[in-house]
Amino acid sequence: MITPAYVIDEKLLTRNLEILAEVQRSTGAKILLAQKCFSAFYFYPLIKKYLAGTAASGLYEARLAAEYFGGENHVYAPAYKAEEISELARICDHVIFNSFAQVEKFARHVKSAGLRINPEHSTQKVAIYDPCAENSRLGVRVDEFKSARRDLLEKLDGLHFHTLCEQNSDALEETVDAVEKNFGAYLHQMKWLNLGGGHHITRKDYDVERLKKIIRRLQKTYGVEIYLEPGEAVALDAGFLVARVLEIQPARNGVQNAILDASAACHMPDILEMPYRSEIVGAEKVGALKFNYRFGGATCLAGDVIGEYSFSQPLHEGDEIIFRDMAIYTMVKNNTFNGAKLPAIYAKKLSGELELIKNFGYEDFRSRLS
Ligand SMILES: *Cc1c(COP(=O)(O)O)cnc(C)c1O
């Protein structure tokens, strides 16, 4: 097989989709794929069998959804450009704005206008993932809402909030309390409420029953249609990144570096940005097994370090290393820093067969430069 390569496993993807479809069926809420997390449009026909539509972060994602998904098409962005709005208005069912100024500028053009609110209730501590942090530019706060012009409020069909990141339904519950306290009066006038993403619904310990209860209560209290737009939950643990060992260096201060043809900086940037540790099939934490390695990419960046792992057998040049949970926030974020090759993309079909759906080469590197 070509390496590096992302392998998306349709069986694992389907397992997630079935969980999400069951939430839709039993509550009547609609679930959208947040494309910014996973935009592998080869799988859109499969995903469409289960989910109501897609959420986009701007024109290009919305266009991708219109071309390849064909379900409900929703978009939110912190600000839109005047030259984008007519196409967005044509292809999107909901256009969600981030300020009353944007509502005033553009809402008259769109089919259904929404506004992102800021519940000012943080449920996690990582500042870069906290839209409720002090001075955040994301979402309108209740004080602005209270002084908003009536004619602008009347343009709104729905409200949207997105404050969670990889969280369980207890965090949603707290957030909904904050939303109701501040925005409950306005919710009665709305047709829909979008609960954003960050719901880790397909994770083993996720409390789905509590999620359903929250949804049902909101539907009943306010008479609104409920939307969720998870990204991670759709493709959580449904993909792998397969890399190959290029060289194993002699130990330095007792640490043995192994260089891979995959890079944290280029191919799994969240390892450095988030940061998090990616698990490897057949490996354990450093020190747990006999043979220990520190994996790094073949780039110039000293910090292009993927992590330290231990194995029961020594590794050799040419061995394949398989990283788990590599479908989400990888393909959409990768880059060609150092002229690195972008990983090929394979689909592992329900039949178990491996299909190469995309390979990249020098031309892909060159075409983004001039
Ligand atoms: C990132 C984002 C999502 C998806 O979040 P996940 O953590 O991948 O579930 C949904 N909606 C908005 C507005 C987002 O910014």
Ligand as a Chemical Component Dictionary entry (heavy atoms), coordinates in Angstrom:
data_LIG
# 
_chem_comp.id                   LIG 
_chem_comp.type                 NON-POLYMER 
_chem_comp.pdbx_formal_charge   0 
_chem_comp.three_letter_code    LIG 
# 
loop_
_chem_comp_atom.comp_id 
_chem_comp_atom.atom_id 
_chem_comp_atom.alt_atom_id 
_chem_comp_atom.type_symbol 
_chem_comp_atom.charge 
_chem_comp_atom.model_Cartn_x 
_chem_comp_atom.model_Cartn_y 
_chem_comp_atom.model_Cartn_z 
_chem_comp_atom.pdbx_ordinal 
LIG C1 C1 C 0 -16.241 23.037 14.939 1  
LIG C2 C2 C 0 -17.665 23.279 14.821 2  
LIG C3 C3 C 0 -18.563 22.194 14.762 3  
LIG C4 C4 C 0 -18.117 20.751 14.872 4  
LIG O1 O1 O 0 -17.459 20.520 16.070 5  
LIG P1 P1 P 0 -16.937 19.059 16.505 6  
LIG O2 O2 O 0 -16.142 19.345 17.721 7  
LIG O3 O3 O 0 -16.101 18.526 15.387 8  
LIG O4 O4 O 0 -18.143 18.227 16.772 9  
LIG C5 C5 C 0 -19.905 22.484 14.617 10 
LIG N1 N1 N 0 -20.341 23.764 14.532 11 
LIG C6 C6 C 0 -19.507 24.831 14.567 12 
LIG C7 C7 C 0 -20.051 26.201 14.463 13 
LIG C8 C8 C 0 -18.148 24.616 14.718 14 
LIG O5 O5 O 0 -17.314 25.675 14.768 15 
# 
loop_
_chem_comp_bond.comp_id 
_chem_comp_bond.atom_id_1 
_chem_comp_bond.atom_id_2 
_chem_comp_bond.value_order 
_chem_comp_bond.pdbx_ordinal 
LIG C1 C2 SING 1  
LIG C2 C3 SING 2  
LIG C2 C8 DOUB 3  
LIG C3 C4 SING 4  
LIG C3 C5 DOUB 5  
LIG C4 O1 SING 6  
LIG O1 P1 SING 7  
LIG P1 O2 DOUB 8  
LIG P1 O3 SING 9  
LIG P1 O4 SING 10 
LIG C5 N1 SING 11 
LIG N1 C6 DOUB 12 
LIG C6 C7 SING 13 
LIG C6 C8 SING 14 
LIG C8 O5 SING 15 
# 
